[in-house]
Amino acid sequence: MTDDAIETAPEDDAFAQLREVFAGRRALVLEDDPALSEHVTERLLTAGFEAVDRFDRGEDVLNAVAAQTYDVLILDRLTAGLDGLETLRRLRAGGGPSAEAPALMLTALGGERQKVEGLLGGADDYLAKPVGDEELVARIAAQLRRAARPAKAAGGGEVVNGPFRLAPGPRTLKLERNGESRLIDLSPLEFAIVAELMTARGQPVTKTMLWDRCWIEWNFLPDNFVNIIDARISALRRRLKEQAPELPEEWHPLIVSARSQSLVFRDLDGA
């Protein structure tokens, strides 16, 4: 199978597995555009959320969080009364069961200064409208995963996937096979990509998320960023295969596609 075929014919739909991640979860949406609010709500319920509560005023959000626990908050900045950012500040400062819930700003205010304001104001992620369903769902899953990570982290923060052991501290990737262990040689960028995908533990990571977290020297999103990522992923697939020749052929490529714009490091536990 060619690399192009791999890109367009992924083995599994990792998004279907997110239903288990979202099961039993409750989301809060602050959005004063009825059509968008309804669309986001329907998308989250379809993805597996148990419940989604919708509000169009920040004051109503503050009343709601006093009586209900939410697993994730999705907030527009431009709303009547209290805007989403001020609502989040008050929510964080007020304590309560949802004070530490992951918060994503979903707004038309997409400038760099405004994004910095949002992140410094307590948001965990900042998305400029319009946002595709794939991107939104993947980013919510990432925030829920990060919120749960301290309780699930292995000793020393290492991530183990089959024969691979990734250590974020020393920034090493080891292959342990047949009683032997050796380092996989990766460039800093390649390690950053593998680290993002492996720490996702089988959940999809969108290409936009990869760009934000791995191409950190860039302070903007170029029009051809997908082509840049695709080229790097193709080279990384070959590099991993060359450095792990003892792995079964059917395990390659180790990085597979999920839908159109997301990637997954293959789950090798129990393989």
URWOZI-V858835 format. One record per residue. N is the residue number from 1. RES is the residue in one small letter. PHI is phi in radians with two decimals (999 if undefined). Layout:
N,RES,PHI + N,RES,PHI
//
This chain:
1,m,999 + 2,t,-1.41 + 3,d,-1.11 + 4,d,-1.11 + 5,a,-1.15 + 6,i,-1.07 + 7,e,-1.07 + 8,t,-1.76 + 9,a,-2.33 + 10,p,-1.11 + 11,e,-1.20 + 12,d,-2.27 + 13,d,-1.68 + 14,a,-1.11 + 15,f,-1.15 + 16,a,-1.10 + 17,q,-1.26 + 18,l,-1.23 + 19,r,-1.00 + 20,e,-1.20 + 21,v,-1.18 + 22,f,-1.55 + 23,a,-1.00 + 24,g,1.38 + 25,r,-1.56 + 26,r,-2.16 + 27,a,-1.99 + 28,l,-2.02 + 29,v,-2.13 + 30,l,-1.88 + 31,e,-2.76 + 32,d,-1.67 + 33,d,-1.58 + 34,p,-0.99 + 35,a,-1.15 + 36,l,-1.19 + 37,s,-1.03 + 38,e,-1.16 + 39,h,-1.12 + 40,v,-1.07 + 41,t,-1.07 + 42,e,-1.10 + 43,r,-1.15 + 44,l,-1.22 + 45,l,-1.14 + 46,t,-1.12 + 47,a,-1.26 + 48,g,2.25 + 49,f,-1.09 + 50,e,-1.30 + 51,a,-2.67 + 52,v,-2.36 + 53,d,-1.79 + 54,r,-1.91 + 55,f,-2.45 + 56,d,-2.06 + 57,r,-2.36 + 58,g,-1.09 + 59,e,-1.03 + 60,d,-1.20 + 61,v,-1.10 + 62,l,-1.11 + 63,n,-1.20 + 64,a,-1.19 + 65,v,-1.22 + 66,a,-1.29 + 67,a,-2.06 + 68,q,-2.41 + 69,t,-1.62 + 70,y,-2.08 + 71,d,-1.53 + 72,v,-2.69 + 73,l,-2.08 + 74,i,-2.10 + 75,l,-2.20 + 76,d,-1.45 + 77,r,-1.49 + 78,l,-1.74 + 79,t,-2.28 + 80,a,-1.13 + 81,g,1.23 + 82,l,-1.18 + 83,d,-1.36 + 84,g,-1.10 + 85,l,-1.23 + 86,e,-1.18 + 87,t,-1.04 + 88,l,-1.15 + 89,r,-1.02 + 90,r,-1.19 + 91,l,-1.10 + 92,r,-1.10 + 93,a,-1.27 + 94,g,-1.42 + 95,g,1.23 + 96,g,1.72 + 97,p,-1.15 + 98,s,-1.90 + 99,a,-1.10 + 100,e,-1.84 + 101,a,-1.12 + 102,p,-0.99 + 103,a,-2.18 + 104,l,-2.04 + 105,m,-1.45 + 106,l,-2.12 + 107,t,-2.61 + 108,a,-1.40 + 109,l,-1.46 + 110,g,-1.91 + 111,g,-1.23 + 112,e,-1.07 + 113,r,-1.08 + 114,q,-1.21 + 115,k,-1.14 + 116,v,-1.07 + 117,e,-0.99 + 118,g,-1.13 + 119,l,-1.20 + 120,l,-1.22 + 121,g,-1.46 + 122,g,2.06 + 123,a,-1.32 + 124,d,-1.62 + 125,d,-2.68 + 126,y,-2.42 + 127,l,-2.10 + 128,a,-1.58 + 129,k,-1.22 + 130,p,-1.40 + 131,v,-2.17 + 132,g,-1.23 + 133,d,-1.03 + 134,e,-1.07 + 135,e,-1.14 + 136,l,-1.08 + 137,v,-1.12 + 138,a,-1.12 + 139,r,-1.23 + 140,i,-1.12 + 141,a,-1.05 + 142,a,-1.11 + 143,q,-1.20 + 144,l,-1.14 + 145,r,-1.13 + 146,r,-1.17 + 147,a,-1.14 + 148,a,-1.59 + 149,r,-1.04 + 150,p,-0.99 + 151,a,-1.36 + 152,k,-1.94 + 153,a,-1.10 + 154,a,-1.33 + 155,g,-0.97 + 156,g,1.26 + 157,g,1.33 + 158,e,-1.21 + 159,v,-1.99 + 160,v,-1.96 + 161,n,-2.39 + 162,g,1.02 + 163,p,-1.43 + 164,f,-1.68 + 165,r,-2.27 + 166,l,-1.84 + 167,a,-2.01 + 168,p,-1.08 + 169,g,-1.01 + 170,p,-1.36 + 171,r,1.00 + 172,t,-2.21 + 173,l,-2.16 + 174,k,-1.99 + 175,l,-1.93 + 176,e,-1.96 + 177,r,-2.64 + 178,n,0.95 + 179,g,1.37 + 180,e,-2.01 + 181,s,-2.37 + 182,r,-2.60 + 183,l,-1.37 + 184,i,-1.63 + 185,d,-1.44 + 186,l,-2.31 + 187,s,-1.27 + 188,p,-0.97 + 189,l,-1.18 + 190,e,-1.09 + 191,f,-1.12 + 192,a,-1.04 + 193,i,-1.14 + 194,v,-1.07 + 195,a,-1.10 + 196,e,-1.07 + 197,l,-1.26 + 198,m,-1.24 + 199,t,-1.23 + 200,a,-1.25 + 201,r,0.92 + 202,g,1.53 + 203,q,-1.50 + 204,p,-1.24 + 205,v,-2.08 + 206,t,-1.31 + 207,k,-1.17 + 208,t,-1.13 + 209,m,-1.08 + 210,l,-1.05 + 211,w,-1.08 + 212,d,-1.04 + 213,r,-1.72 + 214,c,-1.96 + 215,w,-1.64 + 216,i,-1.23 + 217,e,-1.33 + 218,w,-1.63 + 219,n,-1.87 + 220,f,-2.62 + 221,l,-1.84 + 222,p,-1.22 + 223,d,-1.07 + 224,n,-1.74 + 225,f,-1.09 + 226,v,-1.13 + 227,n,-1.12 + 228,i,-1.11 + 229,i,-1.16 + 230,d,-1.03 + 231,a,-1.13 + 232,r,-1.19 + 233,i,-1.15 + 234,s,-1.05 + 235,a,-1.16 + 236,l,-1.17 + 237,r,-1.02 + 238,r,-1.13 + 239,r,-1.10 + 240,l,-1.13 + 241,k,-1.17 + 242,e,-1.14 + 243,q,-1.57 + 244,a,-2.30 + 245,p,-1.18 + 246,e,-1.39 + 247,l,-1.29 + 248,p,-1.01 + 249,e,-1.02 + 250,e,-1.24 + 251,w,-1.38 + 252,h,-1.66 + 253,p,-1.30 + 254,l,-1.26 + 255,i,-1.86 + 256,v,-2.08 + 257,s,-1.52 + 258,a,-2.29 + 259,r,1.02 + 260,s,-1.51 + 261,q,-2.27 + 262,s,-2.27 + 263,l,-2.31 + 264,v,-2.45 + 265,f,-1.47 + 266,r,-0.94 + 267,d,-1.36 + 268,l,-1.87 + 269,d,-1.13 + 270,g,1.42 + 271,a,-1.30
//
